[in-house]
Every structure is written in C-alpha cells, then in structure tokens.
Amino acid sequence: MTKPPLGVRVRRAVCRVLLVVGGVVTLVCVLLPIACWRDDVAIERHMGQAVAQVDSVAFNRTVVRYATPDGRVFIPSQGVLYPSGLNVGDNVRVEYDQTNPELARVAGRTAVLSLLPVGSFLVAVWIVIAVVVTVLRRFGTQV
C-alpha cells in the first residue's frame, strides 16, 4: 500500500490539529462560566457589601478599592468581577466574600453575564475551524 502524497498528509494533520484545538477551546469556554458561578456561590455564602472606588480600568482587569465595616481597605489583586461599563473614579457597589475579601464583584451582576461573550467567542472559533477544514478537504480532493 502506498502512502498518500505529502500535501494530503499535511492537510489531514492540519484538520486534526484544528479539531483538537477547537475541542480544547470548547473545554475552556465551558469551564469559564462554571468558574464564574463557583465564585458567585462563594460570595453569596458569606456576602459583604461595600462601596468601592474604581482606581484603574484595563483590558485584563478593573482595580477597585473598598473598605469593609471593620475599617480594613481592600484592593483585590485580580480586580473586580463583571466590571463592564466602569470608568476610573466611579463609585460602585460591590459584593465580596467576607472570608476572602480578594473575591469581589459588582453588585447585582452574576455569572450569567459571562455566557454571551463566551458563547459568541466559541461560535466564532467553530465557524473559522469549519471553514478552514472544509476548504482544506475540498482542496485535497482536487489534487
């Protein structure tokens, strides 16, 4: 039995790699809302509330500063959860886990907010993978 030409083998390998990458991305996209939900549950178990000031807004995190009723000031190192629409200098209500004040979210926002961006990203990834795999397979039959 003869081997298929190198171009066919490469296209097959690329298709397989793309499908594996798609699977890994899908797994991450499923785990992300689950992690958000877990954080929400932790906050709701030991909920504290405070007014926080937004110190900085960046692509990867929004830093807030808030004081607990006992007078301690916290600046969560990972930023606040669900920060969309916040600007530097804003005062915003936050809910935090009293046993872990590093875990804070904007009051009234939950993991449901993560579903649309994660779902949209996942759909876009699979559309791109489907188009590339389809093109590679069709191109492979024309050799």
MDAnalysis code that builds the backbone (N, CA, C; Angstrom):
import MDAnalysis as mda
import numpy as np

u = mda.Universe.empty(429, n_residues=143, atom_resindex=np.repeat(np.arange(143), 3), trajectory=True)
u.add_TopologyAttr("name", ["N", "CA", "C"] * 143)
u.add_TopologyAttr("resid", np.arange(1, 144))
u.add_TopologyAttr("resname", ["MET", "THR", "LYS", "PRO", "PRO", "LEU", "GLY", "VAL", "ARG", "VAL", "ARG", "ARG", "ALA", "VAL", "CYS", "ARG", "VAL", "LEU", "LEU", "VAL", "VAL", "GLY", "GLY", "VAL", "VAL", "THR", "LEU", "VAL", "CYS", "VAL", "LEU", "LEU", "PRO", "ILE", "ALA", "CYS", "TRP", "ARG", "ASP", "ASP", "VAL", "ALA", "ILE", "GLU", "ARG", "HIS", "MET", "GLY", "GLN", "ALA", "VAL", "ALA", "GLN", "VAL", "ASP", "SER", "VAL", "ALA", "PHE", "ASN", "ARG", "THR", "VAL", "VAL", "ARG", "TYR", "ALA", "THR", "PRO", "ASP", "GLY", "ARG", "VAL", "PHE", "ILE", "PRO", "SER", "GLN", "GLY", "VAL", "LEU", "TYR", "PRO", "SER", "GLY", "LEU", "ASN", "VAL", "GLY", "ASP", "ASN", "VAL", "ARG", "VAL", "GLU", "TYR", "ASP", "GLN", "THR", "ASN", "PRO", "GLU", "LEU", "ALA", "ARG", "VAL", "ALA", "GLY", "ARG", "THR", "ALA", "VAL", "LEU", "SER", "LEU", "LEU", "PRO", "VAL", "GLY", "SER", "PHE", "LEU", "VAL", "ALA", "VAL", "TRP", "ILE", "VAL", "ILE", "ALA", "VAL", "VAL", "VAL", "THR", "VAL", "LEU", "ARG", "ARG", "PHE", "GLY", "THR", "GLN", "VAL"])
u.atoms.positions = np.array([
    [0.841, -1.184, 0.000],
    [0.000, 0.000, 0.000],
    [0.887, 1.248, 0.000],
    [0.546, 2.208, -0.841],
    [1.358, 3.421, -0.960],
    [0.807, 4.509, -0.052],
    [1.730, 5.335, 0.357],
    [1.342, 6.474, 1.190],
    [0.669, 7.540, 0.334],
    [-0.273, 8.279, 0.928],
    [-0.825, 9.421, 0.196],
    [0.263, 10.485, 0.019],
    [0.118, 11.347, -0.960],
    [1.117, 12.407, -1.163],
    [1.274, 13.267, 0.094],
    [2.439, 13.890, 0.191],
    [2.758, 14.712, 1.364],
    [1.721, 15.807, 1.597],
    [1.258, 16.451, 0.552],
    [0.269, 17.517, 0.700],
    [-1.018, 17.024, 1.342],
    [-1.455, 15.838, 0.979],
    [-2.674, 15.257, 1.555],
    [-2.449, 14.957, 3.030],
    [-1.299, 14.387, 3.353],
    [-0.991, 14.075, 4.760],
    [-0.935, 15.345, 5.605],
    [-0.349, 16.402, 5.062],
    [-0.247, 17.670, 5.791],
    [-1.640, 18.257, 6.015],
    [-2.471, 18.248, 4.977],
    [-3.830, 18.785, 5.129],
    [-4.617, 18.000, 6.173],
    [-4.483, 16.683, 6.162],
    [-5.174, 15.863, 7.173],
    [-4.676, 16.202, 8.581],
    [-3.380, 16.353, 8.705],
    [-2.812, 16.679, 10.019],
    [-3.300, 18.047, 10.499],
    [-3.341, 19.019, 9.585],
    [-3.819, 20.357, 9.945],
    [-5.281, 20.290, 10.396],
    [-6.091, 19.518, 9.678],
    [-7.504, 19.367, 10.062],
    [-7.628, 18.753, 11.449],
    [-6.854, 17.729, 11.711],
    [-6.891, 17.089, 13.040],
    [-6.452, 18.056, 14.133],
    [-5.385, 18.780, 13.865],
    [-4.899, 19.751, 14.861],
    [-5.955, 20.815, 15.127],
    [-6.589, 21.310, 14.073],
    [-7.644, 22.316, 14.258],
    [-8.803, 21.772, 15.082],
    [-9.187, 20.532, 14.849],
    [-10.277, 19.944, 15.611],
    [-9.887, 19.742, 17.078],
    [-8.644, 19.364, 17.332],
    [-8.175, 19.238, 18.721],
    [-8.146, 20.605, 19.393],
    [-7.644, 21.610, 18.696],
    [-7.625, 22.975, 19.252],
    [-9.056, 23.435, 19.539],
    [-9.972, 23.154, 18.621],
    [-11.371, 23.500, 18.847],
    [-11.929, 22.820, 20.084],
    [-11.564, 21.562, 20.288],
    [-12.005, 20.840, 21.480],
    [-11.468, 21.449, 22.759],
    [-10.194, 21.823, 22.744],
    [-9.588, 22.450, 23.927],
    [-10.242, 23.810, 24.211],
    [-10.439, 24.599, 23.164],
    [-11.097, 25.900, 23.334],
    [-12.515, 25.709, 23.872],
    [-13.215, 24.706, 23.377],
    [-14.561, 24.429, 23.875],
    [-14.528, 24.067, 25.351],
    [-13.595, 23.241, 25.754],
    [-13.468, 22.871, 27.165],
    [-13.229, 24.097, 28.034],
    [-12.326, 24.965, 27.613],
    [-12.045, 26.187, 28.371],
    [-13.290, 27.073, 28.449],
    [-14.005, 27.171, 27.333],
    [-15.209, 28.011, 27.296],
    [-16.339, 27.439, 28.150],
    [-16.346, 26.147, 28.366],
    [-17.333, 25.547, 29.271],
    [-16.906, 25.762, 30.724],
    [-15.615, 25.651, 30.980],
    [-15.121, 25.793, 32.354],
    [-15.190, 27.234, 32.870],
    [-15.058, 28.208, 31.979],
    [-15.061, 29.608, 32.415],
    [-16.357, 30.012, 33.118],
    [-17.535, 29.796, 32.532],
    [-18.760, 30.150, 33.266],
    [-18.943, 29.333, 34.545],
    [-18.448, 28.093, 34.545],
    [-18.532, 27.282, 35.766],
    [-17.680, 27.914, 36.862],
    [-16.496, 28.401, 36.513],
    [-15.641, 29.078, 37.493],
    [-16.293, 30.367, 37.989],
    [-16.930, 31.103, 37.091],
    [-17.633, 32.325, 37.495],
    [-18.763, 31.995, 38.465],
    [-19.514, 30.940, 38.153],
    [-20.610, 30.521, 39.023],
    [-20.084, 30.114, 40.399],
    [-18.936, 29.411, 40.431],
    [-18.325, 28.999, 41.697],
    [-17.941, 30.228, 42.536],
    [-17.382, 31.245, 41.891],
    [-17.051, 32.477, 42.599],
    [-18.308, 33.154, 43.140],
    [-19.371, 33.162, 42.339],
    [-20.636, 33.758, 42.792],
    [-21.179, 33.034, 44.018],
    [-21.107, 31.710, 44.012],
    [-21.585, 30.933, 45.153],
    [-20.768, 31.275, 46.400],
    [-19.455, 31.398, 46.253],
    [-18.598, 31.741, 47.399],
    [-18.965, 33.118, 47.945],
    [-19.206, 34.068, 47.069],
    [-19.581, 35.415, 47.519],
    [-20.934, 35.370, 48.225],
    [-21.889, 34.643, 47.663],
    [-23.228, 34.618, 48.236],
    [-23.282, 33.892, 49.575],
    [-22.379, 32.973, 49.824],
    [-22.343, 32.252, 51.114],
    [-21.949, 33.170, 52.265],
    [-21.016, 34.055, 52.019],
    [-20.504, 34.949, 53.070],
    [-20.485, 36.381, 52.542],
    [-21.638, 36.871, 52.116],
    [-21.675, 38.146, 51.402],
    [-21.480, 39.351, 52.324],
    [-20.584, 40.204, 51.874],
    [-20.419, 41.523, 52.447],
    [-20.662, 42.531, 51.342],
    [-21.085, 43.715, 51.700],
    [-21.325, 44.745, 50.695],
    [-20.580, 46.011, 51.081],
    [-20.131, 46.714, 50.068],
    [-19.394, 47.956, 50.293],
    [-19.508, 48.825, 49.046],
    [-19.109, 50.081, 49.203],
    [-18.996, 50.979, 48.058],
    [-17.514, 51.059, 47.718],
    [-17.201, 50.829, 46.458],
    [-15.813, 50.819, 46.021],
    [-15.574, 51.949, 45.038],
    [-14.334, 52.399, 45.018],
    [-13.921, 53.394, 44.033],
    [-13.087, 52.686, 42.981],
    [-13.359, 52.979, 41.712],
    [-12.606, 52.379, 40.607],
    [-11.285, 53.135, 40.466],
    [-10.179, 52.415, 40.667],
    [-8.846, 53.033, 40.594],
    [-8.246, 52.965, 39.196],
    [-8.465, 51.849, 38.492],
    [-7.942, 51.745, 37.128],
    [-8.779, 50.748, 36.335],
    [-8.821, 51.007, 35.042],
    [-9.548, 50.136, 34.127],
    [-8.579, 49.755, 33.009],
    [-8.394, 48.444, 32.821],
    [-7.533, 47.936, 31.759],
    [-8.255, 46.786, 31.078],
    [-7.681, 46.311, 29.987],
    [-8.294, 45.208, 29.243],
    [-8.459, 43.969, 30.121],
    [-7.428, 43.644, 30.902],
    [-7.424, 42.390, 31.640],
    [-7.971, 42.477, 33.066],
    [-8.150, 43.666, 33.619],
    [-8.740, 43.775, 34.963],
    [-9.121, 45.216, 35.277],
    [-10.076, 45.328, 36.184],
    [-10.502, 46.627, 36.685],
    [-10.237, 46.637, 38.189],
    [-9.382, 47.546, 38.619],
    [-8.975, 47.604, 40.023],
    [-9.902, 48.538, 40.788],
    [-10.416, 48.028, 41.913],
    [-11.259, 48.832, 42.789],
    [-10.668, 48.821, 44.190],
    [-11.095, 49.803, 44.962],
    [-10.652, 49.921, 46.358],
    [-11.914, 50.074, 47.197],
    [-12.037, 49.238, 48.228],
    [-13.202, 49.353, 49.103],
    [-12.811, 49.056, 50.544],
    [-13.617, 49.573, 51.455],
    [-13.383, 49.376, 52.884],
    [-14.491, 48.491, 53.451],
    [-14.093, 47.571, 54.320],
    [-15.057, 46.707, 55.000],
    [-15.560, 47.429, 56.250],
    [-16.659, 46.960, 56.843],
    [-17.195, 47.635, 58.030],
    [-16.199, 47.748, 59.195],
    [-15.223, 46.853, 59.255],
    [-14.229, 46.934, 60.335],
    [-13.099, 47.917, 60.010],
    [-13.194, 48.619, 58.877],
    [-12.224, 49.659, 58.542],
    [-11.058, 49.210, 57.686],
    [-10.969, 47.930, 57.374],
    [-9.869, 47.462, 56.532],
    [-10.151, 47.813, 55.078],
    [-9.113, 48.217, 54.364],
    [-9.243, 48.592, 52.951],
    [-8.677, 47.456, 52.095],
    [-9.435, 47.083, 51.073],
    [-9.013, 46.006, 50.176],
    [-8.951, 46.504, 48.743],
    [-7.923, 46.016, 48.060],
    [-7.766, 46.237, 46.618],
    [-7.526, 44.845, 46.033],
    [-8.583, 44.190, 45.549],
    [-8.397, 42.832, 45.010],
    [-7.349, 42.800, 43.898],
    [-6.362, 41.933, 44.070],
    [-5.243, 41.895, 43.118],
    [-5.677, 41.459, 41.720],
    [-6.718, 40.652, 41.606],
    [-7.200, 40.216, 40.297],
    [-8.286, 41.133, 39.749],
    [-8.606, 42.170, 40.494],
    [-9.647, 43.094, 40.050],
    [-11.014, 42.629, 40.499],
    [-12.031, 43.335, 40.030],
    [-13.409, 43.038, 40.395],
    [-14.052, 42.216, 39.272],
    [-14.955, 41.312, 39.641],
    [-15.655, 40.503, 38.643],
    [-16.755, 41.315, 37.972],
    [-16.989, 41.061, 36.705],
    [-18.062, 41.672, 35.905],
    [-17.974, 43.204, 35.882],
    [-16.836, 43.755, 35.431],
    [-16.610, 45.201, 35.515],
    [-17.094, 46.027, 34.332],
    [-17.786, 45.456, 33.382],
    [-18.102, 46.208, 32.163],
    [-18.832, 47.512, 32.478],
    [-18.442, 48.556, 31.761],
    [-19.085, 49.857, 31.905],
    [-18.533, 50.734, 33.014],
    [-17.517, 50.273, 33.726],
    [-16.944, 51.086, 34.809],
    [-15.844, 51.992, 34.262],
    [-15.717, 53.151, 34.879],
    [-14.687, 54.123, 34.498],
    [-13.900, 54.529, 35.727],
    [-12.664, 54.948, 35.517],
    [-11.818, 55.396, 36.623],
    [-12.527, 56.532, 37.360],
    [-12.533, 56.435, 38.693],
    [-13.166, 57.463, 39.523],
    [-14.604, 57.151, 39.886],
    [-15.230, 56.187, 39.209],
    [-16.606, 55.818, 39.555],
    [-16.668, 55.220, 40.947],
    [-17.780, 55.459, 41.618],
    [-18.091, 54.756, 42.855],
    [-19.142, 53.710, 42.497],
    [-18.912, 52.486, 42.930],
    [-19.790, 51.381, 42.564],
    [-19.992, 50.475, 43.781],
    [-21.201, 49.949, 43.898],
    [-21.453, 48.989, 44.975],
    [-20.843, 47.647, 44.591],
    [-20.168, 47.019, 45.536],
    [-19.587, 45.700, 45.316],
    [-20.096, 44.731, 46.366],
    [-20.095, 43.471, 45.992],
    [-20.387, 42.378, 46.912],
    [-19.113, 41.557, 46.983],
    [-18.729, 41.146, 48.184],
    [-17.478, 40.418, 48.341],
    [-17.660, 39.262, 49.314],
    [-16.757, 38.334, 49.253],
    [-16.739, 37.192, 50.158],
    [-16.040, 37.633, 51.441],
    [-16.761, 37.629, 52.542],
    [-16.175, 38.109, 53.804],
    [-15.023, 37.228, 54.280],
    [-15.003, 35.957, 53.867],
    [-13.895, 35.084, 54.253],
    [-12.694, 35.244, 53.315],
    [-12.917, 35.874, 52.165],
    [-11.858, 36.116, 51.188],
    [-12.159, 37.437, 50.474],
    [-11.848, 38.569, 51.101],
    [-12.195, 39.867, 50.508],
    [-11.523, 40.160, 49.169],
    [-10.586, 39.314, 48.747],
    [-9.985, 39.455, 47.415],
    [-10.995, 39.112, 46.322],
    [-12.044, 38.403, 46.691],
    [-13.064, 37.968, 45.743],
    [-14.244, 38.932, 45.819],
    [-14.342, 39.805, 44.820],
    [-15.389, 40.835, 44.814],
    [-15.985, 40.954, 43.416],
    [-17.274, 41.303, 43.388],
    [-17.961, 41.501, 42.115],
    [-18.794, 42.771, 42.209],
    [-19.113, 43.339, 41.068],
    [-20.009, 44.483, 41.027],
    [-21.381, 43.982, 41.480],
    [-22.001, 44.705, 42.386],
    [-23.277, 44.284, 42.966],
    [-24.336, 44.077, 41.895],
    [-25.070, 42.989, 42.027],
    [-26.160, 42.706, 41.112],
    [-25.753, 42.001, 39.839],
    [-24.475, 41.793, 39.619],
    [-24.011, 41.111, 38.405],
    [-23.591, 39.692, 38.766],
    [-23.873, 38.756, 37.852],
    [-23.574, 37.350, 38.129],
    [-22.912, 36.681, 36.923],
    [-22.681, 35.389, 37.067],
    [-22.026, 34.599, 36.023],
    [-22.825, 34.569, 34.728],
    [-24.099, 34.882, 34.781],
    [-24.912, 34.905, 33.561],
    [-24.289, 35.861, 32.538],
    [-23.649, 36.919, 33.008],
    [-23.015, 37.890, 32.103],
    [-21.861, 37.282, 31.306],
    [-21.314, 36.173, 31.765],
    [-20.202, 35.556, 31.037],
    [-20.685, 34.694, 29.873],
    [-21.954, 34.339, 29.852],
    [-22.443, 33.403, 28.843],
    [-22.418, 33.973, 27.422],
    [-22.849, 35.211, 27.241],
    [-22.895, 35.789, 25.889],
    [-21.505, 35.942, 25.266],
    [-20.544, 36.575, 25.947],
    [-19.226, 36.698, 25.295],
    [-18.537, 35.343, 25.083],
    [-18.652, 34.449, 26.048],
    [-18.020, 33.138, 25.898],
    [-18.698, 32.359, 24.775],
    [-20.012, 32.382, 24.736],
    [-20.748, 31.685, 23.683],
    [-20.457, 32.257, 22.312],
    [-20.410, 33.572, 22.212],
    [-20.105, 34.217, 20.921],
    [-18.703, 33.850, 20.447],
    [-17.751, 33.875, 21.353],
    [-16.381, 33.507, 21.009],
    [-16.322, 32.064, 20.535],
    [-17.009, 31.189, 21.237],
    [-16.996, 29.769, 20.880],
    [-17.615, 29.534, 19.500],
    [-18.709, 30.191, 19.213],
    [-19.339, 30.068, 17.889],
    [-18.383, 30.571, 16.804],
    [-17.733, 31.700, 17.046],
    [-16.794, 32.252, 16.058],
    [-15.630, 31.292, 15.817],
    [-15.097, 30.710, 16.876],
    [-13.985, 29.765, 16.733],
    [-14.405, 28.583, 15.869],
    [-15.578, 28.021, 16.150],
    [-16.016, 26.850, 15.385],
    [-16.372, 27.198, 13.945],
    [-16.848, 28.399, 13.702],
    [-17.109, 28.811, 12.309],
    [-15.794, 28.869, 11.537],
    [-14.778, 29.477, 12.132],
    [-13.473, 29.568, 11.471],
    [-12.901, 28.173, 11.237],
    [-12.968, 27.313, 12.252],
    [-12.442, 25.949, 12.101],
    [-13.201, 25.213, 11.001],
    [-14.519, 25.336, 10.992],
    [-15.328, 24.640, 9.980],
    [-14.983, 25.115, 8.575],
    [-14.800, 26.416, 8.411],
    [-14.462, 26.952, 7.093],
    [-13.084, 26.450, 6.652],
    [-12.108, 26.523, 7.542],
    [-10.749, 26.095, 7.173],
    [-10.723, 24.603, 6.858],
    [-11.365, 23.786, 7.695],
    [-11.380, 22.338, 7.454],
    [-12.093, 22.025, 6.140],
    [-13.204, 22.696, 5.879],
    [-13.936, 22.468, 4.628],
    [-13.076, 22.835, 3.424],
    [-12.420, 23.966, 3.471],
    [-11.555, 24.387, 2.366],
    [-10.406, 23.389, 2.178],
    [-9.799, 22.965, 3.279],
    [-8.689, 22.010, 3.165],
    [-9.144, 20.682, 2.585],
    [-10.310, 20.217, 2.982],
    [-10.811, 18.939, 2.455],
    [-11.175, 19.053, 0.979],
    [-11.810, 20.140, 0.598],
    [-12.169, 20.324, -0.821],
    [-10.923, 20.486, -1.667],
    [-9.949, 21.238, -1.148],
    [-8.707, 21.423, -1.876],
    [-7.987, 20.097, -2.029],
    [-8.094, 19.247, -1.010],
    [-7.420, 17.938, -1.019],
    [-7.984, 16.999, -2.056],
    [-9.262, 17.153, -2.410],
    [-9.854, 16.264, -3.406],
    [-9.523, 16.690, -4.819],
    [-8.988, 17.897, -4.988],
    [-8.692, 18.396, -6.318],
    [-7.265, 18.110, -6.757],
    [-6.534, 17.374, -5.960],
    [-5.133, 17.067, -6.294],
    [-5.057, 15.911, -7.241],
])
